[in-house]
Amino acid sequence: MSSNRPVLFVACVLAAAALMALAPLVLPSFYVRVGQLMIYSAGLAVAWAILGGFAGYASFGHAAFIGIGAFSAGLVEERLAGLPPPLLLAVGLVVGGLSCAVLSAMVAYPILRLRGTFFSIAMLGVCHVAAELNNNIDFFQGSLGLNFPTIVPASWDPAIFFYELYLVAGVIVFLVAWAIRRSKFGAGLLSIREDEDTARMLGVPTERYKRQALVISAVLTGLLGVLYGHSLGYITTDSVYRDDTNLNLIVYSLLGGMGTLFGPVIGAFMLVFIIQVVLARLLDFHLFATGLLLVILVLAAPGGVLGVVRSWKQRRRAAAPAPAE
Protein backbone atom coordinates (compact mmCIF):
# COMPACT_ATOMS: atom_id res chain seq x y z
CA MET A 1 0.00 0.00 0.00
CA SER A 2 1.46 3.38 -0.99
CA SER A 3 2.07 5.95 1.73
CA ASN A 4 -0.69 8.17 0.32
CA ARG A 5 -3.47 5.58 0.34
CA PRO A 6 -4.18 5.68 4.11
CA VAL A 7 -4.36 9.49 3.99
CA LEU A 8 -6.70 9.30 1.00
CA PHE A 9 -8.90 6.75 2.75
CA VAL A 10 -9.22 8.90 5.89
CA ALA A 11 -9.94 11.95 3.74
CA CYS A 12 -12.72 10.06 1.91
CA VAL A 13 -14.25 8.91 5.21
CA LEU A 14 -14.20 12.46 6.59
CA ALA A 15 -15.67 13.85 3.36
CA ALA A 16 -18.49 11.28 3.47
CA ALA A 17 -19.11 12.17 7.13
CA ALA A 18 -19.24 15.88 6.25
CA LEU A 19 -21.90 15.18 3.62
CA MET A 20 -23.87 13.08 6.12
CA ALA A 21 -23.62 15.92 8.64
CA LEU A 22 -25.56 18.14 6.23
CA ALA A 23 -28.42 15.64 5.85
CA PRO A 24 -30.53 16.97 8.80
CA LEU A 25 -30.81 20.30 6.98
CA VAL A 26 -33.00 18.71 4.30
CA LEU A 27 -34.50 15.62 5.96
CA PRO A 28 -37.83 15.54 7.85
CA SER A 29 -37.48 15.06 11.61
CA PHE A 30 -38.60 11.41 11.39
CA TYR A 31 -35.75 10.55 9.05
CA VAL A 32 -33.28 12.46 11.22
CA ARG A 33 -34.21 10.12 14.06
CA VAL A 34 -33.92 7.11 11.75
CA GLY A 35 -30.50 8.44 10.75
CA GLN A 36 -29.54 8.65 14.43
CA LEU A 37 -30.41 5.00 14.91
CA MET A 38 -28.63 3.95 11.73
CA ILE A 39 -25.38 5.66 12.71
CA TYR A 40 -25.59 4.47 16.33
CA SER A 41 -26.23 0.90 15.17
CA ALA A 42 -23.40 1.06 12.64
CA GLY A 43 -21.00 2.24 15.37
CA LEU A 44 -22.06 -0.61 17.63
CA ALA A 45 -21.71 -3.10 14.77
CA VAL A 46 -18.18 -1.97 13.92
CA ALA A 47 -17.16 -2.07 17.60
CA TRP A 48 -18.60 -5.61 17.85
CA ALA A 49 -16.76 -6.64 14.67
CA ILE A 50 -13.34 -5.96 16.23
CA LEU A 51 -13.91 -9.08 18.33
CA GLY A 52 -16.66 -10.95 16.49
CA GLY A 53 -15.61 -10.22 12.91
CA PHE A 54 -11.84 -9.84 13.00
CA ALA A 55 -11.05 -12.44 15.68
CA GLY A 56 -14.04 -14.70 15.02
CA TYR A 57 -15.30 -14.60 18.63
CA ALA A 58 -19.00 -13.83 18.14
CA SER A 59 -20.38 -12.24 21.29
CA PHE A 60 -24.07 -12.67 22.15
CA GLY A 61 -23.78 -10.28 25.11
CA HIS A 62 -22.37 -6.95 23.96
CA ALA A 63 -25.46 -5.12 25.23
CA ALA A 64 -23.85 -5.56 28.66
CA PHE A 65 -21.30 -2.88 27.75
CA ILE A 66 -24.02 -0.53 26.49
CA GLY A 67 -25.74 -0.82 29.86
CA ILE A 68 -22.59 -0.58 31.96
CA GLY A 69 -21.35 2.44 30.04
CA ALA A 70 -24.70 4.22 30.24
CA PHE A 71 -25.43 3.50 33.91
CA SER A 72 -21.93 4.21 35.23
CA ALA A 73 -21.83 7.52 33.35
CA GLY A 74 -25.36 8.43 34.43
CA LEU A 75 -24.69 7.76 38.11
CA VAL A 76 -21.60 9.98 38.09
CA GLU A 77 -23.18 12.73 35.99
CA GLU A 78 -26.20 12.80 38.31
CA ARG A 79 -23.87 13.82 41.15
CA LEU A 80 -21.99 16.36 39.04
CA ALA A 81 -25.00 17.95 37.34
CA GLY A 82 -23.69 21.47 38.02
CA LEU A 83 -20.78 21.11 35.60
CA PRO A 84 -20.94 22.72 32.14
CA PRO A 85 -22.57 20.29 29.64
CA PRO A 86 -19.43 19.65 27.52
CA LEU A 87 -17.37 18.85 30.62
CA LEU A 88 -20.21 16.74 32.02
CA LEU A 89 -20.34 14.67 28.82
CA ALA A 90 -16.55 14.29 28.83
CA VAL A 91 -16.63 13.00 32.42
CA GLY A 92 -19.43 10.59 31.53
CA LEU A 93 -17.52 9.24 28.53
CA VAL A 94 -14.38 8.70 30.61
CA VAL A 95 -16.29 6.97 33.41
CA GLY A 96 -18.34 4.84 30.99
CA GLY A 97 -15.29 3.81 29.00
CA LEU A 98 -13.25 2.96 32.09
CA SER A 99 -16.09 0.93 33.60
CA CYS A 100 -16.36 -1.17 30.44
CA ALA A 101 -12.57 -1.55 30.30
CA VAL A 102 -12.46 -2.85 33.88
CA LEU A 103 -15.36 -5.28 33.46
CA SER A 104 -14.13 -6.63 30.10
CA ALA A 105 -10.61 -7.07 31.46
CA MET A 106 -12.03 -8.97 34.46
CA VAL A 107 -14.07 -11.40 32.37
CA ALA A 108 -11.59 -11.68 29.48
CA TYR A 109 -9.23 -14.24 31.00
CA PRO A 110 -11.81 -16.89 31.98
CA ILE A 111 -14.33 -16.32 29.20
CA LEU A 112 -11.89 -16.21 26.29
CA ARG A 113 -10.70 -19.68 27.17
CA LEU A 114 -14.00 -20.78 25.62
CA ARG A 115 -14.55 -20.93 21.87
CA GLY A 116 -17.40 -20.95 19.39
CA THR A 117 -20.89 -21.43 20.76
CA PHE A 118 -19.60 -21.80 24.33
CA PHE A 119 -18.03 -18.33 24.21
CA SER A 120 -21.15 -16.81 22.65
CA ILE A 121 -23.45 -18.28 25.31
CA ALA A 122 -21.07 -17.27 28.10
CA MET A 123 -21.16 -13.67 26.88
CA LEU A 124 -24.96 -13.81 26.86
CA GLY A 125 -24.71 -14.98 30.47
CA VAL A 126 -22.46 -12.00 31.32
CA CYS A 127 -25.09 -9.66 29.87
CA HIS A 128 -27.93 -11.26 31.84
CA VAL A 129 -25.95 -11.31 35.10
CA ALA A 130 -25.05 -7.64 34.66
CA ALA A 131 -28.70 -6.80 33.96
CA GLU A 132 -29.92 -8.67 37.05
CA LEU A 133 -27.33 -6.99 39.29
CA ASN A 134 -28.26 -3.62 37.80
CA ASN A 135 -31.93 -4.30 38.45
CA ASN A 136 -31.66 -5.64 41.99
CA ILE A 137 -28.95 -3.53 43.62
CA ASP A 138 -30.50 -0.25 44.73
CA PHE A 139 -27.33 1.77 44.13
CA PHE A 140 -27.58 1.28 40.34
CA GLN A 141 -31.23 2.45 40.18
CA GLY A 142 -31.89 0.00 37.34
CA SER A 143 -35.46 -0.81 38.32
CA LEU A 144 -36.40 2.77 39.20
CA GLY A 145 -34.64 4.34 36.23
CA LEU A 146 -31.95 6.98 35.89
CA ASN A 147 -32.26 10.51 34.54
CA PHE A 148 -29.44 12.04 32.51
CA PRO A 149 -28.65 15.75 32.81
CA THR A 150 -29.34 17.59 29.56
CA ILE A 151 -26.32 18.41 27.41
CA VAL A 152 -28.19 19.83 24.40
CA PRO A 153 -27.46 23.54 23.77
CA ALA A 154 -30.58 25.71 23.86
CA SER A 155 -30.12 26.74 20.22
CA TRP A 156 -30.01 23.14 18.92
CA ASP A 157 -32.79 20.76 17.97
CA PRO A 158 -32.13 17.67 20.18
CA ALA A 159 -32.66 15.27 17.25
CA ILE A 160 -30.08 17.08 15.12
CA PHE A 161 -27.66 17.46 18.04
CA PHE A 162 -27.60 13.75 18.79
CA TYR A 163 -27.47 12.90 15.09
CA GLU A 164 -24.25 14.91 14.79
CA LEU A 165 -22.89 13.50 18.06
CA TYR A 166 -23.52 9.94 16.91
CA LEU A 167 -21.89 10.75 13.57
CA VAL A 168 -18.70 11.98 15.24
CA ALA A 169 -18.61 8.92 17.49
CA GLY A 170 -19.35 6.58 14.58
CA VAL A 171 -16.50 8.01 12.50
CA ILE A 172 -14.09 7.61 15.43
CA VAL A 173 -15.13 3.98 15.99
CA PHE A 174 -14.81 3.24 12.27
CA LEU A 175 -11.33 4.77 12.03
CA VAL A 176 -10.18 2.87 15.13
CA ALA A 177 -11.40 -0.39 13.57
CA TRP A 178 -9.74 0.52 10.26
CA ALA A 179 -6.43 1.23 12.01
CA ILE A 180 -6.66 -2.11 13.82
CA ARG A 181 -7.57 -3.94 10.60
CA ARG A 182 -4.44 -2.79 8.77
CA SER A 183 -2.04 -3.24 11.73
CA LYS A 184 0.01 -6.21 12.92
CA PHE A 185 -2.54 -6.59 15.69
CA GLY A 186 -5.34 -6.83 13.13
CA ALA A 187 -3.43 -9.41 11.11
CA GLY A 188 -3.04 -11.42 14.29
CA LEU A 189 -6.78 -11.26 14.98
CA LEU A 190 -7.53 -12.49 11.45
CA SER A 191 -5.11 -15.38 11.90
CA ILE A 192 -6.92 -16.29 15.14
CA ARG A 193 -10.21 -16.32 13.25
CA GLU A 194 -8.83 -18.60 10.52
CA ASP A 195 -7.02 -21.10 12.78
CA GLU A 196 -6.21 -20.16 16.35
CA ASP A 197 -4.03 -23.18 17.11
CA THR A 198 -1.89 -22.65 14.02
CA ALA A 199 -1.61 -18.94 14.78
CA ARG A 200 -0.32 -19.75 18.26
CA MET A 201 2.25 -22.16 16.87
CA LEU A 202 3.44 -19.47 14.45
CA GLY A 203 4.13 -17.11 17.35
CA VAL A 204 0.98 -14.98 17.44
CA PRO A 205 0.24 -14.02 21.10
CA THR A 206 -3.33 -15.23 20.75
CA GLU A 207 -4.43 -14.85 24.37
CA ARG A 208 -3.15 -11.28 24.65
CA TYR A 209 -4.61 -10.28 21.29
CA LYS A 210 -8.02 -11.71 22.19
CA ARG A 211 -8.06 -9.88 25.52
CA GLN A 212 -7.06 -6.62 23.86
CA ALA A 213 -9.74 -7.04 21.19
CA LEU A 214 -12.42 -7.65 23.83
CA VAL A 215 -11.38 -4.62 25.89
CA ILE A 216 -11.22 -2.28 22.88
CA SER A 217 -14.57 -3.55 21.58
CA ALA A 218 -16.15 -3.16 25.03
CA VAL A 219 -14.83 0.38 25.56
CA LEU A 220 -16.06 1.60 22.17
CA THR A 221 -19.45 -0.02 22.82
CA GLY A 222 -19.61 1.58 26.27
CA LEU A 223 -18.85 5.05 24.87
CA LEU A 224 -21.72 4.67 22.42
CA GLY A 225 -23.86 3.49 25.35
CA VAL A 226 -23.14 6.77 27.16
CA LEU A 227 -24.34 8.76 24.15
CA TYR A 228 -27.39 6.50 23.87
CA GLY A 229 -28.28 7.16 27.50
CA HIS A 230 -28.07 10.90 26.92
CA SER A 231 -30.18 10.69 23.77
CA LEU A 232 -32.91 8.82 25.67
CA GLY A 233 -32.67 11.14 28.69
CA TYR A 234 -34.03 8.43 31.01
CA ILE A 235 -32.94 4.80 31.10
CA THR A 236 -33.91 1.63 32.92
CA THR A 237 -32.30 -1.80 32.87
CA ASP A 238 -34.71 -2.97 30.18
CA SER A 239 -33.92 -0.05 27.88
CA VAL A 240 -30.18 -0.76 27.59
CA TYR A 241 -29.65 -4.46 28.40
CA ARG A 242 -31.64 -5.66 25.40
CA ASP A 243 -31.50 -9.13 23.87
CA ASP A 244 -32.68 -7.78 20.52
CA THR A 245 -29.57 -5.57 20.46
CA ASN A 246 -27.39 -8.62 21.04
CA LEU A 247 -29.08 -10.38 18.13
CA ASN A 248 -29.00 -7.35 15.84
CA LEU A 249 -25.24 -6.84 16.25
CA ILE A 250 -24.68 -10.30 14.79
CA VAL A 251 -27.22 -9.79 12.01
CA TYR A 252 -25.60 -6.49 10.98
CA SER A 253 -22.29 -8.25 10.28
CA LEU A 254 -23.92 -11.26 8.65
CA LEU A 255 -26.06 -9.02 6.45
CA GLY A 256 -23.19 -6.81 5.31
CA GLY A 257 -20.31 -9.27 5.40
CA MET A 258 -18.75 -10.92 8.44
CA GLY A 259 -15.10 -10.05 9.05
CA THR A 260 -15.11 -7.00 6.78
CA LEU A 261 -14.78 -3.34 7.71
CA PHE A 262 -17.68 -1.93 5.69
CA GLY A 263 -19.97 -4.95 6.09
CA PRO A 264 -21.30 -4.06 9.57
CA VAL A 265 -22.02 -0.49 8.43
CA ILE A 266 -23.92 -1.68 5.35
CA GLY A 267 -25.81 -4.28 7.39
CA ALA A 268 -26.76 -1.81 10.12
CA PHE A 269 -28.01 0.79 7.66
CA MET A 270 -30.05 -1.80 5.74
CA LEU A 271 -31.62 -3.52 8.75
CA VAL A 272 -32.49 -0.30 10.58
CA PHE A 273 -34.10 1.07 7.42
CA ILE A 274 -36.11 -2.12 6.96
CA ILE A 275 -37.32 -2.15 10.57
CA GLN A 276 -37.94 1.57 11.04
CA VAL A 277 -39.30 2.47 7.61
CA VAL A 278 -40.40 -0.63 5.72
CA LEU A 279 -41.87 -2.35 8.80
CA ALA A 280 -42.71 0.88 10.63
CA ARG A 281 -46.31 -0.17 11.24
CA LEU A 282 -45.32 -3.66 12.39
CA LEU A 283 -42.76 -2.94 15.12
CA ASP A 284 -43.86 -5.98 17.14
CA PHE A 285 -42.99 -8.06 14.07
CA HIS A 286 -39.38 -6.95 13.81
CA LEU A 287 -37.88 -9.65 16.07
CA PHE A 288 -39.49 -12.33 13.93
CA ALA A 289 -38.33 -10.50 10.78
CA THR A 290 -34.77 -10.27 12.15
CA GLY A 291 -34.68 -13.99 12.94
CA LEU A 292 -36.12 -14.88 9.54
CA LEU A 293 -33.57 -12.65 7.82
CA LEU A 294 -30.77 -14.34 9.78
CA VAL A 295 -31.89 -17.79 8.62
CA ILE A 296 -32.18 -16.66 5.00
CA LEU A 297 -28.72 -15.07 5.12
CA VAL A 298 -27.03 -18.15 6.51
CA LEU A 299 -28.63 -20.33 3.85
CA ALA A 300 -28.57 -18.08 0.78
CA ALA A 301 -25.74 -15.57 1.26
CA PRO A 302 -23.31 -16.62 4.00
CA GLY A 303 -20.88 -13.95 2.85
CA GLY A 304 -23.44 -11.16 3.22
CA VAL A 305 -23.96 -8.29 0.78
CA LEU A 306 -20.24 -7.81 0.23
CA GLY A 307 -19.83 -11.53 -0.37
CA VAL A 308 -22.52 -11.42 -3.06
CA VAL A 309 -20.82 -8.42 -4.69
CA ARG A 310 -17.44 -10.17 -4.55
CA SER A 311 -18.86 -13.33 -6.14
CA TRP A 312 -20.53 -11.28 -8.88
CA LYS A 313 -17.25 -9.55 -9.70
CA GLN A 314 -15.42 -12.88 -9.84
CA ARG A 315 -18.04 -14.31 -12.21
CA ARG A 316 -17.76 -11.27 -14.46
CA ARG A 317 -13.98 -11.57 -14.59
CA ALA A 318 -14.25 -15.29 -15.35
CA ALA A 319 -16.77 -14.66 -18.13
CA ALA A 320 -14.79 -11.80 -19.70
CA PRO A 321 -13.11 -12.76 -23.01
CA ALA A 322 -9.36 -13.20 -22.90
CA PRO A 323 -7.39 -10.28 -24.40
CA ALA A 324 -6.23 -10.82 -27.97
CA GLU A 325 -2.53 -11.56 -28.37
C-alpha positions in Angstrom: 0.0 0.0 0.0 1.5 3.4 -1.0 2.1 6.0 1.7 -0.7 8.2 0.3 -3.5 5.6 0.3 -4.2 5.7 4.1 -4.4 9.5 4.0 -6.7 9.3 1.0 -8.9 6.7 2.8 -9.2 8.9 5.9 -9.9 12.0 3.7 -12.7 10.1 1.9 -14.2 8.9 5.2 -14.2 12.5 6.6 -15.7 13.9 3.4 -18.5 11.3 3.5 -19.1 12.2 7.1 -19.2 15.9 6.3 -21.9 15.2 3.6 -23.9 13.1 6.1 -23.6 15.9 8.6 -25.6 18.1 6.2 -28.4 15.6 5.9 -30.5 17.0 8.8 -30.8 20.3 7.0 -33.0 18.7 4.3 -34.5 15.6 6.0 -37.8 15.5 7.9 -37.5 15.1 11.6 -38.6 11.4 11.4 -35.7 10.6 9.0 -33.3 12.5 11.2 -34.2 10.1 14.1 -33.9 7.1 11.8 -30.5 8.4 10.7 -29.5 8.6 14.4 -30.4 5.0 14.9 -28.6 4.0 11.7 -25.4 5.7 12.7 -25.6 4.5 16.3 -26.2 0.9 15.2 -23.4 1.1 12.6 -21.0 2.2 15.4 -22.1 -0.6 17.6 -21.7 -3.1 14.8 -18.2 -2.0 13.9 -17.2 -2.1 17.6 -18.6 -5.6 17.9 -16.8 -6.6 14.7 -13.3 -6.0 16.2 -13.9 -9.1 18.3 -16.7 -10.9 16.5 -15.6 -10.2 12.9 -11.8 -9.8 13.0 -11.1 -12.4 15.7 -14.0 -14.7 15.0 -15.3 -14.6 18.6 -19.0 -13.8 18.1 -20.4 -12.2 21.3 -24.1 -12.7 22.2 -23.8 -10.3 25.1 -22.4 -6.9 24.0 -25.5 -5.1 25.2 -23.8 -5.6 28.7 -21.3 -2.9 27.7 -24.0 -0.5 26.5 -25.7 -0.8 29.9 -22.6 -0.6 32.0 -21.3 2.4 30.0 -24.7 4.2 30.2 -25.4 3.5 33.9 -21.9 4.2 35.2 -21.8 7.5 33.4 -25.4 8.4 34.4 -24.7 7.8 38.1 -21.6 10.0 38.1 -23.2 12.7 36.0 -26.2 12.8 38.3 -23.9 13.8 41.2 -22.0 16.4 39.0 -25.0 17.9 37.3 -23.7 21.5 38.0 -20.8 21.1 35.6 -20.9 22.7 32.1 -22.6 20.3 29.6 -19.4 19.7 27.5 -17.4 18.9 30.6 -20.2 16.7 32.0 -20.3 14.7 28.8 -16.5 14.3 28.8 -16.6 13.0 32.4 -19.4 10.6 31.5 -17.5 9.2 28.5 -14.4 8.7 30.6 -16.3 7.0 33.4 -18.3 4.8 31.0 -15.3 3.8 29.0 -13.2 3.0 32.1 -16.1 0.9 33.6 -16.4 -1.2 30.4 -12.6 -1.6 30.3 -12.5 -2.8 33.9 -15.4 -5.3 33.5 -14.1 -6.6 30.1 -10.6 -7.1 31.5 -12.0 -9.0 34.5 -14.1 -11.4 32.4 -11.6 -11.7 29.5 -9.2 -14.2 31.0 -11.8 -16.9 32.0 -14.3 -16.3 29.2 -11.9 -16.2 26.3 -10.7 -19.7 27.2 -14.0 -20.8 25.6 -14.6 -20.9 21.9 -17.4 -20.9 19.4 -20.9 -21.4 20.8 -19.6 -21.8 24.3 -18.0 -18.3 24.2 -21.2 -16.8 22.7 -23.5 -18.3 25.3 -21.1 -17.3 28.1 -21.2 -13.7 26.9 -25.0 -13.8 26.9 -24.7 -15.0 30.5 -22.5 -12.0 31.3 -25.1 -9.7 29.9 -27.9 -11.3 31.8 -25.9 -11.3 35.1 -25.0 -7.6 34.7 -28.7 -6.8 34.0 -29.9 -8.7 37.1 -27.3 -7.0 39.3 -28.3 -3.6 37.8 -31.9 -4.3 38.4 -31.7 -5.6 42.0 -28.9 -3.5 43.6 -30.5 -0.3 44.7 -27.3 1.8 44.1 -27.6 1.3 40.3 -31.2 2.4 40.2 -31.9 0.0 37.3 -35.5 -0.8 38.3 -36.4 2.8 39.2 -34.6 4.3 36.2 -32.0 7.0 35.9 -32.3 10.5 34.5 -29.4 12.0 32.5 -28.6 15.8 32.8 -29.3 17.6 29.6 -26.3 18.4 27.4 -28.2 19.8 24.4 -27.5 23.5 23.8 -30.6 25.7 23.9 -30.1 26.7 20.2 -30.0 23.1 18.9 -32.8 20.8 18.0 -32.1 17.7 20.2 -32.7 15.3 17.3 -30.1 17.1 15.1 -27.7 17.5 18.0 -27.6 13.7 18.8 -27.5 12.9 15.1 -24.3 14.9 14.8 -22.9 13.5 18.1 -23.5 9.9 16.9 -21.9 10.8 13.6 -18.7 12.0 15.2 -18.6 8.9 17.5 -19.3 6.6 14.6 -16.5 8.0 12.5 -14.1 7.6 15.4 -15.1 4.0 16.0 -14.8 3.2 12.3 -11.3 4.8 12.0 -10.2 2.9 15.1 -11.4 -0.4 13.6 -9.7 0.5 10.3 -6.4 1.2 12.0 -6.7 -2.1 13.8 -7.6 -3.9 10.6 -4.4 -2.8 8.8 -2.0 -3.2 11.7 0.0 -6.2 12.9 -2.5 -6.6 15.7 -5.3 -6.8 13.1 -3.4 -9.4 11.1 -3.0 -11.4 14.3 -6.8 -11.3 15.0 -7.5 -12.5 11.4 -5.1 -15.4 11.9 -6.9 -16.3 15.1 -10.2 -16.3 13.2 -8.8 -18.6 10.5 -7.0 -21.1 12.8 -6.2 -20.2 16.3 -4.0 -23.2 17.1 -1.9 -22.7 14.0 -1.6 -18.9 14.8 -0.3 -19.8 18.3 2.3 -22.2 16.9 3.4 -19.5 14.5 4.1 -17.1 17.4 1.0 -15.0 17.4 0.2 -14.0 21.1 -3.3 -15.2 20.7 -4.4 -14.8 24.4 -3.1 -11.3 24.6 -4.6 -10.3 21.3 -8.0 -11.7 22.2 -8.1 -9.9 25.5 -7.1 -6.6 23.9 -9.7 -7.0 21.2 -12.4 -7.6 23.8 -11.4 -4.6 25.9 -11.2 -2.3 22.9 -14.6 -3.5 21.6 -16.1 -3.2 25.0 -14.8 0.4 25.6 -16.1 1.6 22.2 -19.4 0.0 22.8 -19.6 1.6 26.3 -18.8 5.0 24.9 -21.7 4.7 22.4 -23.9 3.5 25.3 -23.1 6.8 27.2 -24.3 8.8 24.2 -27.4 6.5 23.9 -28.3 7.2 27.5 -28.1 10.9 26.9 -30.2 10.7 23.8 -32.9 8.8 25.7 -32.7 11.1 28.7 -34.0 8.4 31.0 -32.9 4.8 31.1 -33.9 1.6 32.9 -32.3 -1.8 32.9 -34.7 -3.0 30.2 -33.9 0.0 27.9 -30.2 -0.8 27.6 -29.6 -4.5 28.4 -31.6 -5.7 25.4 -31.5 -9.1 23.9 -32.7 -7.8 20.5 -29.6 -5.6 20.5 -27.4 -8.6 21.0 -29.1 -10.4 18.1 -29.0 -7.3 15.8 -25.2 -6.8 16.3 -24.7 -10.3 14.8 -27.2 -9.8 12.0 -25.6 -6.5 11.0 -22.3 -8.2 10.3 -23.9 -11.3 8.6 -26.1 -9.0 6.4 -23.2 -6.8 5.3 -20.3 -9.3 5.4 -18.7 -10.9 8.4 -15.1 -10.1 9.0 -15.1 -7.0 6.8 -14.8 -3.3 7.7 -17.7 -1.9 5.7 -20.0 -4.9 6.1 -21.3 -4.1 9.6 -22.0 -0.5 8.4 -23.9 -1.7 5.4 -25.8 -4.3 7.4 -26.8 -1.8 10.1 -28.0 0.8 7.7 -30.0 -1.8 5.7 -31.6 -3.5 8.7 -32.5 -0.3 10.6 -34.1 1.1 7.4 -36.1 -2.1 7.0 -37.3 -2.2 10.6 -37.9 1.6 11.0 -39.3 2.5 7.6 -40.4 -0.6 5.7 -41.9 -2.3 8.8 -42.7 0.9 10.6 -46.3 -0.2 11.2 -45.3 -3.7 12.4 -42.8 -2.9 15.1 -43.9 -6.0 17.1 -43.0 -8.1 14.1 -39.4 -7.0 13.8 -37.9 -9.7 16.1 -39.5 -12.3 13.9 -38.3 -10.5 10.8 -34.8 -10.3 12.1 -34.7 -14.0 12.9 -36.1 -14.9 9.5 -33.6 -12.7 7.8 -30.8 -14.3 9.8 -31.9 -17.8 8.6 -32.2 -16.7 5.0 -28.7 -15.1 5.1 -27.0 -18.1 6.5 -28.6 -20.3 3.9 -28.6 -18.1 0.8 -25.7 -15.6 1.3 -23.3 -16.6 4.0 -20.9 -14.0 2.8 -23.4 -11.2 3.2 -24.0 -8.3 0.8 -20.2 -7.8 0.2 -19.8 -11.5 -0.4 -22.5 -11.4 -3.1 -20.8 -8.4 -4.7 -17.4 -10.2 -4.6 -18.9 -13.3 -6.1 -20.5 -11.3 -8.9 -17.2 -9.5 -9.7 -15.4 -12.9 -9.8 -18.0 -14.3 -12.2 -17.8 -11.3 -14.5 -14.0 -11.6 -14.6 -14.2 -15.3 -15.4 -16.8 -14.7 -18.1 -14.8 -11.8 -19.7 -13.1 -12.8 -23.0 -9.4 -13.2 -22.9 -7.4 -10.3 -24.4 -6.2 -10.8 -28.0 -2.5 -11.6 -28.4 
